[in-house]
Amino acid sequence: MTGNQSSGNDGQVQRSNAIVVVPVILFAALAIVFGFSLKSSDPSKLPSALIGKSVPAVDFPALEGLVEKGKPLKGIAAADLAQGEVTVVNFWASWCGPCVQEHPLLVELGRRGVKIVGINYKDPPPGGRRFLGRYGNPYAAVGTDAKGRGAIEWGVYGMPETFVVDGKGRIAYKYVGPITAQALVEKVMPAIEAARGK
């Protein structure tokens, strides 16, 4: 009787161990798969349904209190992006670490004569002004998207994101994530040059 009870208890222990071990193994396997997919994925390759289409009809009010050369810097209207000049549109925020990383490259891009406008995303005005005061302002205009609705219209996934808009106001290229020096040379500048050639 004792032997039977012992083997019965062994069976219960094995079943309860399996109940614990199987989910742990499944979770570990899923974590490994997701880890590899995150490392191997290139966020800049996320598709955009807006490529080749006119920019969304969204206007972004000016960043309150932002002054350039003694005058308030204007916001961004959709119509401003169809005035014949290729424009880089950069969505950013003061609370965004990757935005800090890419910002010197935007400043350099502005020095090269590329027109850049910035859209400050879900950021109180003092935060946006402090950011630009600290890191420099490469933007010809700065709009705000306080509630994030404009970013949704533009198909923005997260901060930062950058668009190249041709002179007719059509989105020619989208870069997701912080622009790196390599991406600037290999992707963003060629997209700007291609948009200028249209």
N, C-alpha and C positions, 0 to 999 in steps of 0.2 A: 504494500500500500504506500509506504514511504517512497519507494522507488518510482511509482507511478506519479505521485504528487510532485516529486523532484523533476521528472521529465516534463510534466505539465507546466510547472513553473518556468522551466527552461524555455519552453515554447512561447510562453507569454512574454518573457524577457526579450527573446529574439524579435517578436512582433513589435513590442514597444520600442526597441532599438531601431528597427526598420522605419517606424513612424517618425522618429526623430532624425535619422541619418539621411533618408531619401530627400526630404525637403532641403536639407542643408546642402547636399550634393547638387540638386537642381539649381538652388540659388547661386552657388559658386560658379556653376557652368554658365548661367545667364550673365553673371557679373563679368566673367572673362570675355564672353561674346560682345557685350556692350562696351567693355573697355577697349577691345580691339577696334570696334567700329568707330568709337569716338576718336581714337588716335589716328586712324587711317583716313577719316573723312576730312574733306576740305570744305569748310563752311562757305568759302567764296564760290563754290560750285552749286550752291542752293539755287534752284530755278526761280525765275521771276516771270510771272505772267505779263508784266508790264513792259518788257523789253520790246522796243519798236513802237510803243504806244505813247500817246501824249501823257504828260505828267498829270496826276490827279488834280482835279479842280479844287484844290485846297489852298487857302491863304493862311499864312502864319504871321501873327502879329509880332511887332518888334519886341526885342528883349528890353523890358522897362529899365530905364536909367542908363543904358549903354550909349556912351558918347564916343565919337571918333572925330578928332580935329575940331573939337568944340561944338559939334552938331550931333543930335541924336541919330544913331544908326538905324536905318529903316528895316522893316520886316520883309517878308518874302510873299509875293503874290504869284500864283501859277502863271499869270500872263507875263511876269518878269522873266520867266525862263524860256520864252519864245521870242526873244528880241534879236536873234541872229548870232548870238555869241554862245559858244560851248561853255557850259557851267558845270562845275562839280558841286553836288549837293551832299553835305555831310550831316548825318544825324549823330548827335553827341549829347553827353550829360556830364556835369561836374562830378557826380558820384561814380562815374564809370572809369575804373582803372585802365582798361585797354584804350580808352579815349586819350588818356594822358600819354600812353606809349606812342600812339600814332601822331599826336599833335605836332611835334617838330617836323614831321614829314609834310603835314599840311601847310605849315608855315613856309617851308622850303618850296612847296608847289606854288604858293601864292607869290613868292619872290620870283618865280620863273614866268610870271605873267598869266597864270591860269586863274580865271575867275572862280572863286569858291564862295558858296553861301553856306551858312550853318543853321541847323534847326536844333535848338536846345530842347531836349526831351524830358518831360516830367521833372522839371527842375525849378525851384524858386528863383526869382530873378537875382537875388544876391549871390547865390551859388554860381550861376552862369557868369555873372560879371567878375566874380573873384577868379574863376577858372581862366577867363580870357586875360585878366589883369596879370595873372601869375605866369601863364604859358605863352602869351602873345595872341593877337587876333589876326588870323589869316583871312577872315571873312569880309566880303564886300557888303553883305547884309546878314543879319542874324534874326531869324524868326523863332517863335516859341510854340511848343506843342504841349501845353500844360497838362492836358488830360490824355494825351497819346492817341487821339482819334485820327489825326493827320497821318501819323506813322502807320496806322492800320491801313489807311487808304493807299499808302505808298508800298505796302507789303513788307514793312520792316519787321525783322525777326528779333532783333536785340541791338544794343549799343556796342560799338559804333557800326554804322552802315553808310556806304558812300555810293552815290549814283553819278554817272556821267550823262548829262542831258545835252542833246545837240541844239543847234541854233533855232530849230523849229519847235523846241519844247518837247521833243520825244526822248524817252529814256533809252539810251544807247548801251549802257553797261551798269551792272550792279556789283559792288564788292561787299561781302559780308565779313564783319570782324575788323580788327585793327589793321590798317595798312602797314605793311612792313617795307623796308628799303627794297627788298627783292620784288615784292608785289608792285611797288610804285614803278619800278623800271620795266618789269616784264608784263604787267597787266594794266595798271591804271593809265600810265602815259600812252601806251599803244591805243587804248580805248579812246583817250582824249584826241589823239592824232587822227584816228579813224573817224571820229565824230566831226572833226574839223574838215575832213575831206569830203563829207557828204554834201 
